[in-house]
Amino acid sequence: MIDTKEGLKTIVLAADDKKAFDIRVLNISELTSIADFFVILSGNSQRQILAITDQIEEKMNDAGYKMLNKEGYRTGRWVLLDYGDIVVHVFHKEDREFYNLERLWLDAEEIEVEIN
């Protein structure tokens, strides 16, 4: 059984390591059956988006988490990584502003992930 809190910490640390910004973790477990958590974060360029995505994949794989699906990697503007209970959205900053997922999930509780 995977530990969701450790998975969230692994994702946030990996993203932070590649200078992702505006990292937000939303608890959506009471709102949908899609997943329990959305991790939404941004990068400044396609190159950075792909570096963040690769880092998250590598660190999650090393920690024993199995990715179920990956979408958007070729374009590098909005990459989705599905780990079952956790779905990661890696956005180019402009696309994140346009799609504004946080607005769609206003009722979700934002949680703090300790990365110390």
C-alpha positions as CSV (number, residue, x, y, z in Angstrom):
1,M,0.0,0.0,0.0
2,I,1.4,3.4,-1.0
3,D,1.6,6.2,1.5
4,T,-0.2,9.2,-0.1
5,K,1.4,11.7,2.2
6,E,4.9,10.5,1.3
7,G,3.9,10.5,-2.4
8,L,2.8,14.1,-2.1
9,K,6.1,15.0,-0.3
10,T,8.1,13.3,-3.0
11,I,6.3,15.2,-5.8
12,V,6.6,18.6,-4.1
13,L,10.3,18.0,-3.3
14,A,11.0,16.9,-6.9
15,A,9.2,19.9,-8.4
16,D,10.8,22.3,-6.0
17,D,14.2,20.9,-6.9
18,K,13.6,21.9,-10.6
19,K,12.4,25.4,-9.5
20,A,8.7,24.9,-10.1
21,F,6.6,27.7,-8.6
22,D,3.2,28.3,-7.2
23,I,3.0,24.6,-6.0
24,R,-0.5,23.9,-4.6
25,V,-1.9,20.7,-3.2
26,L,-5.7,20.4,-3.2
27,N,-7.6,17.7,-1.3
28,I,-10.4,16.8,-3.7
29,S,-11.3,13.5,-2.0
30,E,-14.7,14.8,-0.8
31,L,-15.6,16.4,-4.2
32,T,-14.9,13.7,-6.8
33,S,-13.8,10.1,-7.3
34,I,-11.2,11.0,-9.9
35,A,-8.4,11.2,-7.2
36,D,-7.8,12.3,-3.7
37,F,-5.3,15.0,-4.4
38,F,-4.4,17.4,-7.2
39,V,-0.9,18.8,-7.2
40,I,-0.8,21.9,-9.5
41,L,2.4,23.7,-10.3
42,S,4.0,25.9,-12.9
43,G,7.2,26.3,-14.9
44,N,8.4,29.1,-17.1
45,S,9.2,27.3,-20.3
46,Q,8.6,24.0,-22.2
47,R,12.1,22.9,-21.2
48,Q,11.5,23.5,-17.5
49,I,8.1,21.8,-17.7
50,L,9.8,18.7,-19.1
51,A,12.6,18.8,-16.6
52,I,10.1,19.1,-13.7
53,T,8.0,16.2,-15.2
54,D,11.1,14.0,-15.6
55,Q,12.2,14.7,-12.0
56,I,8.8,13.9,-10.6
57,E,8.7,10.7,-12.6
58,E,12.2,9.6,-11.6
59,K,11.7,10.4,-7.8
60,M,8.3,8.7,-7.7
61,N,9.6,5.6,-9.5
62,D,12.6,5.5,-7.1
63,A,10.1,5.6,-4.2
64,G,8.1,2.8,-5.6
65,Y,5.1,4.6,-6.9
66,K,3.6,3.4,-10.2
67,M,2.4,6.0,-12.7
68,L,-0.9,5.0,-14.3
69,N,-1.0,7.5,-17.1
70,K,0.9,10.5,-18.6
71,E,-0.5,13.0,-21.0
72,G,0.7,16.2,-22.7
73,Y,4.5,15.4,-22.5
74,R,5.1,16.0,-26.2
75,T,3.7,19.5,-26.2
76,G,5.3,20.4,-22.8
77,R,2.6,23.0,-22.0
78,W,0.3,21.0,-19.6
79,V,1.6,17.6,-18.5
80,L,-0.7,15.4,-16.4
81,L,0.8,12.6,-14.3
82,D,-1.7,10.1,-12.9
83,Y,-0.6,8.2,-9.8
84,G,-4.1,7.0,-8.9
85,D,-4.9,8.9,-5.7
86,I,-2.6,11.7,-6.8
87,V,-2.9,13.6,-10.1
88,V,-0.1,16.1,-10.9
89,H,-0.7,19.0,-13.3
90,V,2.6,20.6,-14.5
91,F,1.6,23.8,-16.3
92,H,3.3,26.4,-18.4
93,K,2.5,29.6,-16.4
94,E,0.4,31.1,-19.2
95,D,-1.7,27.9,-19.7
96,R,-2.2,27.7,-15.9
97,E,-3.6,31.2,-15.9
98,F,-5.9,30.4,-18.9
99,Y,-7.3,27.1,-17.5
100,N,-7.3,28.2,-13.9
101,L,-8.0,24.8,-12.3
102,E,-7.9,26.2,-8.9
103,R,-11.1,28.2,-9.7
104,L,-12.8,25.0,-10.9
105,W,-11.9,23.3,-7.6
106,L,-12.7,26.3,-5.2
107,D,-14.4,23.9,-2.7
108,A,-11.2,21.8,-2.4
109,E,-9.1,22.2,0.8
110,E,-5.6,23.4,0.1
111,I,-3.1,21.5,2.2
112,E,0.4,22.3,3.2
113,V,3.1,19.7,2.4
114,E,6.1,19.8,4.7
115,I,9.3,19.4,2.7
116,N,11.9,19.8,5.4
